[in-house]
């Protein structure tokens, strides 16, 4: 999984039937402090109710299709967790 910062939403009025009712969010990879990196953002399906400004963990590739929400659907990135705290070497690096 990858840490990411939700930076926006994506709205699509016409889409494949398998994608109906799914929420699309724009996620930019981030570092352990929650600061976005220079990597390109990805469009991810939201499986956990995340929102703009939250730090999340997302999976891509075949792992993105392993949630109840995305099983057997044509998705390449899925938000699977909302991060509350990141601690490293005994120091809190990110706190929601």
Jmol script that loads the backbone (N, CA, C; Angstrom):
load data "model"
ATOM      1  N   UNK A   1       0.842  -1.177   0.000  1.00  0.00           N
ATOM      2  CA  UNK A   1       0.000   0.000   0.000  1.00  0.00           C
ATOM      3  C   UNK A   1       0.884   1.236   0.000  1.00  0.00           C
ATOM      4  N   UNK A   2       0.296   2.337  -0.426  1.00  0.00           N
ATOM      5  CA  UNK A   2       0.999   3.598  -0.561  1.00  0.00           C
ATOM      6  C   UNK A   2       0.271   4.656   0.261  1.00  0.00           C
ATOM      7  N   UNK A   3       1.034   5.547   0.904  1.00  0.00           N
ATOM      8  CA  UNK A   3       0.421   6.681   1.579  1.00  0.00           C
ATOM      9  C   UNK A   3       0.059   7.732   0.552  1.00  0.00           C
ATOM     10  N   UNK A   4      -1.112   8.346   0.723  1.00  0.00           N
ATOM     11  CA  UNK A   4      -1.518   9.383  -0.199  1.00  0.00           C
ATOM     12  C   UNK A   4      -2.353  10.441   0.496  1.00  0.00           C
ATOM     13  N   UNK A   5      -2.378  11.626  -0.089  1.00  0.00           N
ATOM     14  CA  UNK A   5      -3.191  12.735   0.389  1.00  0.00           C
ATOM     15  C   UNK A   5      -4.313  12.942  -0.618  1.00  0.00           C
ATOM     16  N   UNK A   6      -5.542  12.931  -0.142  1.00  0.00           N
ATOM     17  CA  UNK A   6      -6.681  13.163  -1.034  1.00  0.00           C
ATOM     18  C   UNK A   6      -6.710  14.655  -1.354  1.00  0.00           C
ATOM     19  N   UNK A   7      -6.537  14.977  -2.638  1.00  0.00           N
ATOM     20  CA  UNK A   7      -6.443  16.373  -3.061  1.00  0.00           C
ATOM     21  C   UNK A   7      -7.645  16.851  -3.862  1.00  0.00           C
ATOM     22  N   UNK A   8      -8.560  15.947  -4.170  1.00  0.00           N
ATOM     23  CA  UNK A   8      -9.731  16.373  -4.931  1.00  0.00           C
ATOM     24  C   UNK A   8     -10.677  15.226  -5.225  1.00  0.00           C
ATOM     25  N   UNK A   9     -11.742  15.565  -5.913  1.00  0.00           N
ATOM     26  CA  UNK A   9     -12.742  14.586  -6.320  1.00  0.00           C
ATOM     27  C   UNK A   9     -12.783  14.516  -7.837  1.00  0.00           C
ATOM     28  N   UNK A  10     -13.285  13.412  -8.348  1.00  0.00           N
ATOM     29  CA  UNK A  10     -13.447  13.231  -9.787  1.00  0.00           C
ATOM     30  C   UNK A  10     -14.900  12.831 -10.017  1.00  0.00           C
ATOM     31  N   UNK A  11     -15.587  13.578 -10.872  1.00  0.00           N
ATOM     32  CA  UNK A  11     -16.985  13.292 -11.177  1.00  0.00           C
ATOM     33  C   UNK A  11     -17.087  12.822 -12.618  1.00  0.00           C
ATOM     34  N   UNK A  12     -17.776  11.719 -12.818  1.00  0.00           N
ATOM     35  CA  UNK A  12     -17.977  11.174 -14.156  1.00  0.00           C
ATOM     36  C   UNK A  12     -19.447  10.788 -14.300  1.00  0.00           C
ATOM     37  N   UNK A  13     -20.164  11.478 -15.162  1.00  0.00           N
ATOM     38  CA  UNK A  13     -21.583  11.179 -15.323  1.00  0.00           C
ATOM     39  C   UNK A  13     -21.824   9.989 -16.236  1.00  0.00           C
ATOM     40  N   UNK A  14     -20.873   9.686 -17.110  1.00  0.00           N
ATOM     41  CA  UNK A  14     -20.982   8.512 -17.984  1.00  0.00           C
ATOM     42  C   UNK A  14     -19.810   7.600 -17.711  1.00  0.00           C
ATOM     43  N   UNK A  15     -20.116   6.355 -17.376  1.00  0.00           N
ATOM     44  CA  UNK A  15     -19.057   5.402 -17.061  1.00  0.00           C
ATOM     45  C   UNK A  15     -19.558   3.986 -17.266  1.00  0.00           C
ATOM     46  N   UNK A  16     -18.630   3.046 -17.267  1.00  0.00           N
ATOM     47  CA  UNK A  16     -18.936   1.633 -17.359  1.00  0.00           C
ATOM     48  C   UNK A  16     -19.907   1.267 -16.233  1.00  0.00           C
ATOM     49  N   UNK A  17     -20.858   0.399 -16.524  1.00  0.00           N
ATOM     50  CA  UNK A  17     -21.873   0.013 -15.536  1.00  0.00           C
ATOM     51  C   UNK A  17     -21.266  -0.522 -14.244  1.00  0.00           C
ATOM     52  N   UNK A  18     -20.130  -1.218 -14.330  1.00  0.00           N
ATOM     53  CA  UNK A  18     -19.478  -1.768 -13.140  1.00  0.00           C
ATOM     54  C   UNK A  18     -18.940  -0.677 -12.210  1.00  0.00           C
ATOM     55  N   UNK A  19     -18.829   0.549 -12.713  1.00  0.00           N
ATOM     56  CA  UNK A  19     -18.316   1.649 -11.902  1.00  0.00           C
ATOM     57  C   UNK A  19     -19.416   2.526 -11.317  1.00  0.00           C
ATOM     58  N   UNK A  20     -20.664   2.230 -11.664  1.00  0.00           N
ATOM     59  CA  UNK A  20     -21.790   2.999 -11.115  1.00  0.00           C
ATOM     60  C   UNK A  20     -21.770   2.918  -9.600  1.00  0.00           C
ATOM     61  N   UNK A  21     -22.129   3.981  -8.955  1.00  0.00           N
ATOM     62  CA  UNK A  21     -22.245   4.120  -7.496  1.00  0.00           C
ATOM     63  C   UNK A  21     -20.907   4.168  -6.765  1.00  0.00           C
ATOM     64  N   UNK A  22     -19.779   4.141  -7.472  1.00  0.00           N
ATOM     65  CA  UNK A  22     -18.478   4.247  -6.821  1.00  0.00           C
ATOM     66  C   UNK A  22     -18.040   5.705  -6.759  1.00  0.00           C
ATOM     67  N   UNK A  23     -17.368   6.083  -5.666  1.00  0.00           N
ATOM     68  CA  UNK A  23     -16.868   7.448  -5.474  1.00  0.00           C
ATOM     69  C   UNK A  23     -15.408   7.487  -5.913  1.00  0.00           C
ATOM     70  N   UNK A  24     -15.082   8.456  -6.764  1.00  0.00           N
ATOM     71  CA  UNK A  24     -13.727   8.631  -7.270  1.00  0.00           C
ATOM     72  C   UNK A  24     -13.052   9.805  -6.557  1.00  0.00           C
ATOM     73  N   UNK A  25     -11.840   9.593  -6.073  1.00  0.00           N
ATOM     74  CA  UNK A  25     -11.070  10.660  -5.439  1.00  0.00           C
ATOM     75  C   UNK A  25      -9.706  10.778  -6.112  1.00  0.00           C
ATOM     76  N   UNK A  26      -9.179  11.992  -6.142  1.00  0.00           N
ATOM     77  CA  UNK A  26      -7.856  12.252  -6.688  1.00  0.00           C
ATOM     78  C   UNK A  26      -6.864  12.210  -5.522  1.00  0.00           C
ATOM     79  N   UNK A  27      -5.902  11.290  -5.616  1.00  0.00           N
ATOM     80  CA  UNK A  27      -4.962  11.048  -4.522  1.00  0.00           C
ATOM     81  C   UNK A  27      -3.538  11.292  -5.004  1.00  0.00           C
ATOM     82  N   UNK A  28      -2.804  12.090  -4.241  1.00  0.00           N
ATOM     83  CA  UNK A  28      -1.405  12.361  -4.556  1.00  0.00           C
ATOM     84  C   UNK A  28      -0.541  11.626  -3.531  1.00  0.00           C
ATOM     85  N   UNK A  29       0.392  10.798  -3.984  1.00  0.00           N
ATOM     86  CA  UNK A  29       1.282  10.133  -3.032  1.00  0.00           C
ATOM     87  C   UNK A  29       1.903  11.156  -2.079  1.00  0.00           C
ATOM     88  N   UNK A  30       2.102  10.745  -0.811  1.00  0.00           N
ATOM     89  CA  UNK A  30       2.661  11.672   0.169  1.00  0.00           C
ATOM     90  C   UNK A  30       3.724  10.969   1.011  1.00  0.00           C
ATOM     91  N   UNK A  31       4.470  11.775   1.759  1.00  0.00           N
ATOM     92  CA  UNK A  31       5.486  11.216   2.644  1.00  0.00           C
ATOM     93  C   UNK A  31       4.875  10.925   4.013  1.00  0.00           C
ATOM     94  N   UNK A  32       5.689  10.483   4.946  1.00  0.00           N
ATOM     95  CA  UNK A  32       5.187  10.066   6.255  1.00  0.00           C
ATOM     96  C   UNK A  32       4.648  11.218   7.103  1.00  0.00           C
ATOM     97  N   UNK A  33       4.903  12.459   6.699  1.00  0.00           N
ATOM     98  CA  UNK A  33       4.354  13.608   7.423  1.00  0.00           C
ATOM     99  C   UNK A  33       3.038  14.080   6.808  1.00  0.00           C
ATOM    100  N   UNK A  34       2.632  13.434   5.702  1.00  0.00           N
ATOM    101  CA  UNK A  34       1.403  13.824   5.017  1.00  0.00           C
ATOM    102  C   UNK A  34       1.615  14.859   3.926  1.00  0.00           C
ATOM    103  N   UNK A  35       2.851  15.252   3.684  1.00  0.00           N
ATOM    104  CA  UNK A  35       3.157  16.228   2.635  1.00  0.00           C
ATOM    105  C   UNK A  35       3.205  15.537   1.279  1.00  0.00           C
ATOM    106  N   UNK A  36       2.502  16.089   0.270  1.00  0.00           N
ATOM    107  CA  UNK A  36       2.514  15.446  -1.048  1.00  0.00           C
ATOM    108  C   UNK A  36       3.911  15.418  -1.661  1.00  0.00           C
ATOM    109  N   UNK A  37       4.183  14.352  -2.411  1.00  0.00           N
ATOM    110  CA  UNK A  37       5.456  14.227  -3.116  1.00  0.00           C
ATOM    111  C   UNK A  37       5.287  14.775  -4.527  1.00  0.00           C
ATOM    112  N   UNK A  38       6.340  14.686  -5.314  1.00  0.00           N
ATOM    113  CA  UNK A  38       6.279  15.184  -6.689  1.00  0.00           C
ATOM    114  C   UNK A  38       5.645  14.172  -7.647  1.00  0.00           C
ATOM    115  N   UNK A  39       5.285  12.990  -7.150  1.00  0.00           N
ATOM    116  CA  UNK A  39       4.668  11.963  -8.003  1.00  0.00           C
ATOM    117  C   UNK A  39       3.307  12.427  -8.521  1.00  0.00           C
ATOM    118  N   UNK A  40       2.930  11.905  -9.662  1.00  0.00           N
ATOM    119  CA  UNK A  40       1.648  12.253 -10.269  1.00  0.00           C
ATOM    120  C   UNK A  40       0.481  11.705  -9.439  1.00  0.00           C
ATOM    121  N   UNK A  41      -0.624  12.433  -9.382  1.00  0.00           N
ATOM    122  CA  UNK A  41      -1.792  11.935  -8.653  1.00  0.00           C
ATOM    123  C   UNK A  41      -2.449  10.772  -9.397  1.00  0.00           C
ATOM    124  N   UNK A  42      -3.228   9.983  -8.659  1.00  0.00           N
ATOM    125  CA  UNK A  42      -3.975   8.877  -9.252  1.00  0.00           C
ATOM    126  C   UNK A  42      -5.447   9.049  -8.889  1.00  0.00           C
ATOM    127  N   UNK A  43      -6.303   8.498  -9.729  1.00  0.00           N
ATOM    128  CA  UNK A  43      -7.724   8.441  -9.418  1.00  0.00           C
ATOM    129  C   UNK A  43      -7.957   7.110  -8.721  1.00  0.00           C
ATOM    130  N   UNK A  44      -8.526   7.169  -7.519  1.00  0.00           N
ATOM    131  CA  UNK A  44      -8.740   5.960  -6.725  1.00  0.00           C
ATOM    132  C   UNK A  44     -10.207   5.844  -6.333  1.00  0.00           C
ATOM    133  N   UNK A  45     -10.681   4.617  -6.269  1.00  0.00           N
ATOM    134  CA  UNK A  45     -12.016   4.343  -5.757  1.00  0.00           C
ATOM    135  C   UNK A  45     -11.958   4.433  -4.236  1.00  0.00           C
ATOM    136  N   UNK A  46     -12.956   5.068  -3.644  1.00  0.00           N
ATOM    137  CA  UNK A  46     -12.996   5.207  -2.188  1.00  0.00           C
ATOM    138  C   UNK A  46     -13.822   4.073  -1.592  1.00  0.00           C
ATOM    139  N   UNK A  47     -13.174   3.177  -0.866  1.00  0.00           N
ATOM    140  CA  UNK A  47     -13.866   2.044  -0.245  1.00  0.00           C
ATOM    141  C   UNK A  47     -14.158   2.272   1.238  1.00  0.00           C
ATOM    142  N   UNK A  48     -13.711   3.428   1.787  1.00  0.00           N
ATOM    143  CA  UNK A  48     -13.822   3.619   3.239  1.00  0.00           C
ATOM    144  C   UNK A  48     -14.438   4.948   3.670  1.00  0.00           C
ATOM    145  N   UNK A  49     -14.879   5.779   2.755  1.00  0.00           N
ATOM    146  CA  UNK A  49     -15.501   7.044   3.134  1.00  0.00           C
ATOM    147  C   UNK A  49     -14.525   8.167   3.396  1.00  0.00           C
ATOM    148  N   UNK A  50     -13.422   8.203   2.666  1.00  0.00           N
ATOM    149  CA  UNK A  50     -12.410   9.257   2.826  1.00  0.00           C
ATOM    150  C   UNK A  50     -12.904  10.562   2.203  1.00  0.00           C
ATOM    151  N   UNK A  51     -12.224  11.648   2.571  1.00  0.00           N
ATOM    152  CA  UNK A  51     -12.568  12.951   2.030  1.00  0.00           C
ATOM    153  C   UNK A  51     -11.337  13.762   1.694  1.00  0.00           C
ATOM    154  N   UNK A  52     -11.562  14.874   1.022  1.00  0.00           N
ATOM    155  CA  UNK A  52     -10.470  15.764   0.627  1.00  0.00           C
ATOM    156  C   UNK A  52      -9.727  16.236   1.872  1.00  0.00           C
ATOM    157  N   UNK A  53      -8.396  16.208   1.797  1.00  0.00           N
ATOM    158  CA  UNK A  53      -7.549  16.644   2.889  1.00  0.00           C
ATOM    159  C   UNK A  53      -7.096  15.532   3.809  1.00  0.00           C
ATOM    160  N   UNK A  54      -7.635  14.333   3.650  1.00  0.00           N
ATOM    161  CA  UNK A  54      -7.246  13.230   4.526  1.00  0.00           C
ATOM    162  C   UNK A  54      -6.061  12.460   3.954  1.00  0.00           C
ATOM    163  N   UNK A  55      -5.228  11.951   4.864  1.00  0.00           N
ATOM    164  CA  UNK A  55      -4.147  11.054   4.487  1.00  0.00           C
ATOM    165  C   UNK A  55      -4.724   9.640   4.507  1.00  0.00           C
ATOM    166  N   UNK A  56      -4.472   8.903   3.446  1.00  0.00           N
ATOM    167  CA  UNK A  56      -5.045   7.568   3.276  1.00  0.00           C
ATOM    168  C   UNK A  56      -3.970   6.577   2.874  1.00  0.00           C
ATOM    169  N   UNK A  57      -4.333   5.297   2.916  1.00  0.00           N
ATOM    170  CA  UNK A  57      -3.504   4.256   2.339  1.00  0.00           C
ATOM    171  C   UNK A  57      -4.283   3.689   1.161  1.00  0.00           C
ATOM    172  N   UNK A  58      -3.615   3.578   0.024  1.00  0.00           N
ATOM    173  CA  UNK A  58      -4.285   3.017  -1.144  1.00  0.00           C
ATOM    174  C   UNK A  58      -3.422   1.941  -1.777  1.00  0.00           C
ATOM    175  N   UNK A  59      -4.100   1.040  -2.457  1.00  0.00           N
ATOM    176  CA  UNK A  59      -3.418  -0.048  -3.162  1.00  0.00           C
ATOM    177  C   UNK A  59      -3.735   0.097  -4.641  1.00  0.00           C
ATOM    178  N   UNK A  60      -2.810  -0.383  -5.458  1.00  0.00           N
ATOM    179  CA  UNK A  60      -3.044  -0.326  -6.901  1.00  0.00           C
ATOM    180  C   UNK A  60      -2.804  -1.697  -7.519  1.00  0.00           C
ATOM    181  N   UNK A  61      -3.145  -1.816  -8.782  1.00  0.00           N
ATOM    182  CA  UNK A  61      -3.000  -3.089  -9.477  1.00  0.00           C
ATOM    183  C   UNK A  61      -4.044  -4.088  -9.013  1.00  0.00           C
ATOM    184  N   UNK A  62      -3.706  -5.361  -9.054  1.00  0.00           N
ATOM    185  CA  UNK A  62      -4.682  -6.397  -8.694  1.00  0.00           C
ATOM    186  C   UNK A  62      -5.125  -6.294  -7.236  1.00  0.00           C
ATOM    187  N   UNK A  63      -4.291  -5.743  -6.371  1.00  0.00           N
ATOM    188  CA  UNK A  63      -4.674  -5.560  -4.964  1.00  0.00           C
ATOM    189  C   UNK A  63      -5.835  -4.598  -4.816  1.00  0.00           C
ATOM    190  N   UNK A  64      -6.001  -3.696  -5.762  1.00  0.00           N
ATOM    191  CA  UNK A  64      -7.088  -2.722  -5.698  1.00  0.00           C
ATOM    192  C   UNK A  64      -8.459  -3.369  -5.861  1.00  0.00           C
ATOM    193  N   UNK A  65      -8.494  -4.591  -6.346  1.00  0.00           N
ATOM    194  CA  UNK A  65      -9.760  -5.287  -6.574  1.00  0.00           C
ATOM    195  C   UNK A  65     -10.058  -6.308  -5.479  1.00  0.00           C
ATOM    196  N   UNK A  66      -9.447  -6.146  -4.313  1.00  0.00           N
ATOM    197  CA  UNK A  66      -9.613  -7.117  -3.236  1.00  0.00           C
ATOM    198  C   UNK A  66     -10.560  -6.657  -2.127  1.00  0.00           C
ATOM    199  N   UNK A  67     -11.265  -5.548  -2.304  1.00  0.00           N
ATOM    200  CA  UNK A  67     -12.223  -5.098  -1.293  1.00  0.00           C
ATOM    201  C   UNK A  67     -13.629  -5.535  -1.693  1.00  0.00           C
ATOM    202  N   UNK A  68     -14.549  -5.502  -0.750  1.00  0.00           N
ATOM    203  CA  UNK A  68     -15.944  -5.830  -1.074  1.00  0.00           C
ATOM    204  C   UNK A  68     -16.496  -4.855  -2.098  1.00  0.00           C
ATOM    205  N   UNK A  69     -16.080  -3.598  -2.010  1.00  0.00           N
ATOM    206  CA  UNK A  69     -16.568  -2.557  -2.917  1.00  0.00           C
ATOM    207  C   UNK A  69     -16.057  -2.738  -4.339  1.00  0.00           C
ATOM    208  N   UNK A  70     -14.830  -3.221  -4.497  1.00  0.00           N
ATOM    209  CA  UNK A  70     -14.201  -3.255  -5.824  1.00  0.00           C
ATOM    210  C   UNK A  70     -14.042  -4.646  -6.422  1.00  0.00           C
ATOM    211  N   UNK A  71     -14.478  -5.675  -5.737  1.00  0.00           N
ATOM    212  CA  UNK A  71     -14.304  -7.046  -6.231  1.00  0.00           C
ATOM    213  C   UNK A  71     -14.867  -7.203  -7.642  1.00  0.00           C
ATOM    214  N   UNK A  72     -14.033  -7.714  -8.535  1.00  0.00           N
ATOM    215  CA  UNK A  72     -14.404  -7.975  -9.928  1.00  0.00           C
ATOM    216  C   UNK A  72     -14.802  -6.723 -10.707  1.00  0.00           C
ATOM    217  N   UNK A  73     -14.309  -5.576 -10.284  1.00  0.00           N
ATOM    218  CA  UNK A  73     -14.588  -4.329 -11.005  1.00  0.00           C
ATOM    219  C   UNK A  73     -13.300  -3.829 -11.664  1.00  0.00           C
ATOM    220  N   UNK A  74     -13.413  -3.078 -12.759  1.00  0.00           N
ATOM    221  CA  UNK A  74     -12.225  -2.619 -13.490  1.00  0.00           C
ATOM    222  C   UNK A  74     -11.578  -1.385 -12.854  1.00  0.00           C
ATOM    223  N   UNK A  75     -10.934  -1.579 -11.700  1.00  0.00           N
ATOM    224  CA  UNK A  75     -10.274  -0.467 -11.013  1.00  0.00           C
ATOM    225  C   UNK A  75      -8.794  -0.758 -10.851  1.00  0.00           C
ATOM    226  N   UNK A  76      -8.002   0.310 -10.798  1.00  0.00           N
ATOM    227  CA  UNK A  76      -6.558   0.148 -10.658  1.00  0.00           C
ATOM    228  C   UNK A  76      -6.016   0.743  -9.367  1.00  0.00           C
ATOM    229  N   UNK A  77      -6.834   1.514  -8.634  1.00  0.00           N
ATOM    230  CA  UNK A  77      -6.402   2.073  -7.353  1.00  0.00           C
ATOM    231  C   UNK A  77      -7.614   2.181  -6.439  1.00  0.00           C
ATOM    232  N   UNK A  78      -7.439   1.750  -5.186  1.00  0.00           N
ATOM    233  CA  UNK A  78      -8.524   1.784  -4.207  1.00  0.00           C
ATOM    234  C   UNK A  78      -8.002   2.279  -2.866  1.00  0.00           C
ATOM    235  N   UNK A  79      -8.711   3.246  -2.293  1.00  0.00           N
ATOM    236  CA  UNK A  79      -8.404   3.708  -0.944  1.00  0.00           C
ATOM    237  C   UNK A  79      -8.953   2.675   0.009  1.00  0.00           C
ATOM    238  N   UNK A  80      -8.057   2.126   0.860  1.00  0.00           N
ATOM    239  CA  UNK A  80      -8.434   1.038   1.752  1.00  0.00           C
ATOM    240  C   UNK A  80      -8.380   1.412   3.226  1.00  0.00           C
ATOM    241  N   UNK A  81      -7.826   2.577   3.556  1.00  0.00           N
ATOM    242  CA  UNK A  81      -7.743   2.988   4.959  1.00  0.00           C
ATOM    243  C   UNK A  81      -7.557   4.495   5.052  1.00  0.00           C
ATOM    244  N   UNK A  82      -8.091   5.076   6.121  1.00  0.00           N
ATOM    245  CA  UNK A  82      -7.851   6.476   6.458  1.00  0.00           C
ATOM    246  C   UNK A  82      -6.856   6.470   7.619  1.00  0.00           C
ATOM    247  N   UNK A  83      -5.780   7.220   7.463  1.00  0.00           N
ATOM    248  CA  UNK A  83      -4.693   7.211   8.445  1.00  0.00           C
ATOM    249  C   UNK A  83      -5.009   8.170   9.594  1.00  0.00           C
ATOM    250  N   UNK A  84      -4.826   7.700  10.824  1.00  0.00           N
ATOM    251  CA  UNK A  84      -4.984   8.541  12.011  1.00  0.00           C
ATOM    252  C   UNK A  84      -3.631   9.047  12.509  1.00  0.00           C
ATOM    253  N   UNK A  85      -2.653   8.154  12.571  1.00  0.00           N
ATOM    254  CA  UNK A  85      -1.334   8.507  13.111  1.00  0.00           C
ATOM    255  C   UNK A  85      -0.250   7.742  12.367  1.00  0.00           C
ATOM    256  N   UNK A  86       0.872   8.409  12.136  1.00  0.00           N
ATOM    257  CA  UNK A  86       2.066   7.745  11.627  1.00  0.00           C
ATOM    258  C   UNK A  86       3.182   8.032  12.618  1.00  0.00           C
ATOM    259  N   UNK A  87       3.767   6.966  13.157  1.00  0.00           N
ATOM    260  CA  UNK A  87       4.863   7.089  14.108  1.00  0.00           C
ATOM    261  C   UNK A  87       6.073   6.355  13.546  1.00  0.00           C
ATOM    262  N   UNK A  88       7.227   6.966  13.685  1.00  0.00           N
ATOM    263  CA  UNK A  88       8.474   6.339  13.233  1.00  0.00           C
ATOM    264  C   UNK A  88       9.576   6.685  14.206  1.00  0.00           C
ATOM    265  N   UNK A  89      10.343   5.695  14.585  1.00  0.00           N
ATOM    266  CA  UNK A  89      11.465   5.877  15.516  1.00  0.00           C
ATOM    267  C   UNK A  89      11.028   6.570  16.804  1.00  0.00           C
ATOM    268  N   UNK A  90       9.827   6.262  17.259  1.00  0.00           N
ATOM    269  CA  UNK A  90       9.332   6.824  18.510  1.00  0.00           C
ATOM    270  C   UNK A  90       8.801   8.234  18.406  1.00  0.00           C
ATOM    271  N   UNK A  91       8.748   8.807  17.207  1.00  0.00           N
ATOM    272  CA  UNK A  91       8.247  10.172  17.012  1.00  0.00           C
ATOM    273  C   UNK A  91       7.020  10.142  16.114  1.00  0.00           C
ATOM    274  N   UNK A  92       6.015  10.889  16.504  1.00  0.00           N
ATOM    275  CA  UNK A  92       4.816  11.007  15.677  1.00  0.00           C
ATOM    276  C   UNK A  92       5.146  11.889  14.492  1.00  0.00           C
ATOM    277  N   UNK A  93       5.005  11.344  13.297  1.00  0.00           N
ATOM    278  CA  UNK A  93       5.297  12.092  12.059  1.00  0.00           C
ATOM    279  C   UNK A  93       4.046  12.739  11.472  1.00  0.00           C
ATOM    280  N   UNK A  94       2.903  12.086  11.732  1.00  0.00           N
ATOM    281  CA  UNK A  94       1.617  12.619  11.242  1.00  0.00           C
ATOM    282  C   UNK A  94       0.545  12.290  12.265  1.00  0.00           C
ATOM    283  N   UNK A  95      -0.318  13.256  12.527  1.00  0.00           N
ATOM    284  CA  UNK A  95      -1.461  13.064  13.415  1.00  0.00           C
ATOM    285  C   UNK A  95      -2.654  13.738  12.760  1.00  0.00           C
ATOM    286  N   UNK A  96      -3.720  13.002  12.622  1.00  0.00           N
ATOM    287  CA  UNK A  96      -4.940  13.538  11.995  1.00  0.00           C
ATOM    288  C   UNK A  96      -5.515  14.650  12.823  1.00  0.00           C
TER     289      UNK A  96
END
end "model"
wireframe off; spacefill off
backbone 0.3
color backbone group
